[in-house]
Amino acid sequence: MVLASALLSTAMATSQASATLPPEAPWAGKSLSLVVGATEPWITPAEKSGFTRTPSYDETQAWLQGLVAASPELRLVPLGTSPEGRPIWMVVASRERAFRPQTLHAAGKPTLLVQAGIHAGEIDGKDAGLMLLRDLTARGTKRGLLDQANLLFVPILNVDGHERASPFGRVNQRGPAEVGWRTNARNLNLNRDYAKLDAPETRAIVRALDEWDPELYLDIHVTDGFDYQYDVTFSSNGPGGYSPAIAGWLEKALFPALRRDLLAMGHVPGSLVWPATEDRLEDGLAPFIATPRLAHGYGDARHLPSVLVESHSLKPYRQRVLGAYVLMQSALTLLGREAAALRAARSADRARRPATVPLTWKVEPSGGSVPFLGVSFREVPSKVSGTTRTEWTGQPTTLQLPLFRQGAPLTTASRPRAYWVPAAWSDVIERLALHGIAMERPTEPRELEVEMLRAVEPKLAATITEGHVEVTAQLAKEKRRERFAPGSARVPTDQPLGDLAVLLLDPASPDSFFRWGFFNEILQRTEYVEGYILDPMAERMMAEDPALAAEFERRVEHDAAFAADPKQRRHFFYERTPFHDDRYLLYPVGLEP
């Protein structure tokens, strides 16, 4: 009786959620021909269900193991293990059966890495990838694609989140019936973890990117937000990011090919939809440049051609899966034809050594507008919010929306010759190594002149972000002679991952280890002095230094909070004595000029 009641409650809740979604637009695209019949031996679980459900982790693995056993061009490779102990798998598809990074590179063909399920409720890429792998091998209808390029496919990156499946995962998404969760078992959003590398899942995929070094990296998601006609959208950081030559290839070669192939198969492709304001699409579109915490921003920072793909959550699951299939097939086809040009662009960006690296960018009107394939809507009163809510009608319309741009850097970091990370900060050194960043580890102590940065008025964030309390501060430069113990890391910036090193080690960077709170120990005072010692010492200091006495009196006169606080008054003098800790608020990473 309890089980029946729970099932009834689930069904009612699912029905209620579906009823609140905007009207579903009819669709009968040519890509429906990719779906196999019920008698096909290698029908995928999603196809078998009529695209009403997606298989569980165990079902997915069982189906893949069967396909791999029947297909000599495929192998399952473990990338790592999740917090709950589940293996994270990658499928390697190679005509030459080159199933290790070295042999794959030696074969000479370009490689596409497709990642699905980093947000496990957004699982379209997994089911699309199973279909494509089947057609590349056992079924053979796309076999020729592997003659020109290799495919690396991660069906589920967030494996623990995938198994937190229920009908209540994505209230704003049209199918499948049960989906997984956005975050992993420790409630971390893996697509905010690429810079800091807290999660074993993110460490696994970053290690794979470094070892397998694919020519092209696709990260497949499903959108949130507005209703519109596009069913598959995609974009990269663009020429204003960290890899301008790669961005040129993506804009001139890949994206036109994706649009052409998707249109031919009955889909409506478009650029990623980033509204200028959270709740008002009519205010315009504001494409943004992602920092290295995000997969495609991270790929851009390490000069790996990277594309964020977003299927539209309000389209039916069948349509979304087939759109992802067509996009992956199109990318693999183009990569086989245009590998030389992409490799040249990638080499050009990896050889760049810009004197400054952008950290943040200005957002400003472009002065123009773009046509947008939208869905008409009206604003209706909301008793819940006390304002209004948007009600989508389901009727297609074309809007002309203002376009903003983010291209001119707002803040930048100067590129030093190298960074010196003290041996004591071993967790930071470990993460730099996980990124594949080259470094030297002297076995003898080193003493040298470096530039250091001191945090001025540091502020801790009021809320937790991805398990961390973020830190911001103004930074003051000073020159020091520092001793670095054996095991410290010298991180040169004259390397292909030099830009990434700057973004991780310059404390002003939004995704630096400093900003994420890895150096919070420097923000605390560890030595102090009692008043019975400090007060007579301060009186002697004022008697011997009239300028100091005058400075103190001015501070007392003009700063009421200071005047009323005995600790601040005493500290004014304490920090001017040799007993004060001169490493307080000193960022311990040295910059070699």
SESE-939891 format. One record per residue (C-alpha): y, z, x. Coordinates in steps of 0.5 Angstrom, whole numbers, plus 500, padded with zeros to 3 digits. Example, Ala and Ser with C-alpha at 12.3 -4.5 7.8 and 13.67 -1.06 7.14 Angstrom:
SESE-939891
491516525 498514527 
//
This chain:
SESE-939891
500500500 505502506 503495509 504491503 511495502 513493509 511486508 515485502 521488505 521483511 520478506 526480502 530481508 529474511 530471504 537475503 539473510 537465509 541466503 547467507 547462511 551455510 548450506 543446510 545439512 540433511 537430517 531425518 532423526 528418529 526424534 521426528 516421531 515425537 511430532 504429533 499429527 495435525 488432528 492431535 488435540 494438544 498439538 503445539 503452535 510450533 508443531 502446527 506451523 511445521 516448526 516455521 514459527 514460535 508462538 507469542 507470549 499470549 499464545 504460549 500462555 493461552 495454550 499452557 492455561 488450556 493444558 493446565 486446566 485439562 491436567 491435574 498434575 500441572 499448575 502455573 505459578 507466577 514467579 514475578 513481573 517484568 519491567 513492562 508488566 508481564 507476569 513470568 510464569 513457571 509450570 509445576 509438574 507433579 504427580 502428587 500435585 505438590 504445587 508449593 515448595 514445601 509440599 514438593 520437598 515433602 513428597 521426596 522426589 527429585 526435581 528438575 528445573 528447566 529454563 528457556 528464553 533467557 535470551 528470547 531469540 533463542 527459544 527452542 527450549 520453550 517449544 520443546 518444553 510445551 511438547 514434553 509437558 503435553 506428553 507427560 500429562 494430557 497425551 500421556 505418552 511420557 506419563 511414567 516420568 512423573 512417577 520418579 521426578 518432578 519438573 519445573 519449567 519456565 517457558 520464557 524468562 525474558 518475557 519482554 525481550 520475547 515480545 520484541 519479535 521480528 524477522 530481524 532478531 537472529 541473522 545467524 540462526 535458521 528459524 523460526 521466522 520471527 524471534 525475540 530479542 537477546 536483552 530485556 526491556 531495559 537492554 540488560 542481558 539477563 544471563 550476565 545478571 545473576 550476581 548483581 541482580 539488577 533485573 526483576 526477571 533475574 531476581 524472580 528466577 534466583 528466588 525460585 532457585 532458592 525456594 524450590 531448590 531443585 536437584 538439577 538446573 538446565 539453562 537452554 540456549 542457542 549458539 552463535 559462531 561456527 558451523 559444525 556437525 553437533 546439533 545439541 551441546 552441553 557442559 558445566 563448570 567442571 571439577 575445577 569450579 566451585 562444586 567438584 563433587 557435583 561436577 563428578 556426577 555430571 561428568 560420570 552420570 548425566 552427560 553420558 546418558 544425554 549423549 546416549 539418548 540423543 544419539 539413539 534419537 538421531 542427534 549429534 551431541 557434544 560438549 560446548 564449543 568454546 574456541 580458543 580464539 574468536 575467529 579461528 576454530 583451528 586454534 583449538 578449544 578452550 573450555 572455560 569456568 563461568 563466574 556467577 554472573 552467568 546462570 550455570 556459573 551462579 548455580 555452580 557457586 551455590 552448589 546447585 547442579 547446573 548445565 548450560 545447553 546450546 542448540 546449534 543455530 545453523 541447524 533447522 528449528 525442527 531439529 533443534 526443538 526435538 533435540 532439546 526435547 530429547 535432552 530434557 526427557 533424558 535428564 528427567 529420566 536419569 534424575 529419577 534413577 540417580 537422585 540419591 547419588 546426586 543428592 549426596 554430591 550436592 550435600 558434599 559440596 554444600 558442606 565444603 568450607 575451602 580456606 580459599 575460593 578461586 576467583 579467576 583461572 589460568 588458561 593453558 595448553 593441556 598438551 593433548 587434542 580432541 577429535 571434533 566433528 566439524 564442517 569443512 571450510 575455506 578462507 576467501 577474500 573479503 572486500 568488506 573487511 580487507 582480510 578474509 572470511 570463512 566460507 563453510 561448505 556443508 561437507 562434514 569432516 573430522 578435525 583434531 583440535 588442540 585442547 586448552 584447559 582452565 582448572 588451576 586458579 590464577 587468583 583466589 580469595 581467603 575465606 574470612 569468618 564473616 563479612 560485615 556490611 554497614 547498614 548504609 549499604 542497604 542495596 547490597 544487603 538487600 541483594 544478599 538477602 535475595 540470593 538467600 544468603 544467611 546473615 545476622 542483623 544486629 539491632 544494637 551497634 557493634 564495635 569490633 576489630 576487623 580487617 579492611 581493604 583499601 583501593 589503590 589506584 582504582 580504575 573505571 572501565 572505559 565502557 558500560 557493561 550491563 548498565 554499570 561502570 566496572 571498577 578494578 583496583 589493587 587492594 591494600 590490607 589494614 586492621 581497624 576498629 570499626 563501629 557498625 550501626 544497627 541494621 548492619 549485616 554480619 554475613 558468615 561464610 560457614 553456610 552452604 552459600 558461603 562460597 557465593 558470599 565470598 564471590 560477591 563481597 571480596 572486592 577482587 572477585 570479577 563478580 563482586 559488588 565492588 567490581 560492578 560499581 556498587 561502592 563507587 561512592 568511596 572513590 570520590 573525595 569529599 573534603 579538601 583544603 585551600 592553599 592559603 591554609 595548606 602551604 604554611 602548614 606543609 612548611 611547618 611539617 617539613 621543618 619539624 620532619 626532615 625525613 618528610 621534607 626529603 621524601 617530598 624533594 625526591 618526589 619533585 625531582 623524579 616525578 615530573 607530572 607531580 612536580 608540575 601539578 600544584 594539587 598533587 604537591 599540596 595533596 602530598 601533605 594534606 593526606 599526611 594530616 589528621 584533616 585528611 579523610 581516612 575513609 577515602 578509597 576504603 572498602 567499607 565491608 569489614 572482614 572478621 578474621 
//
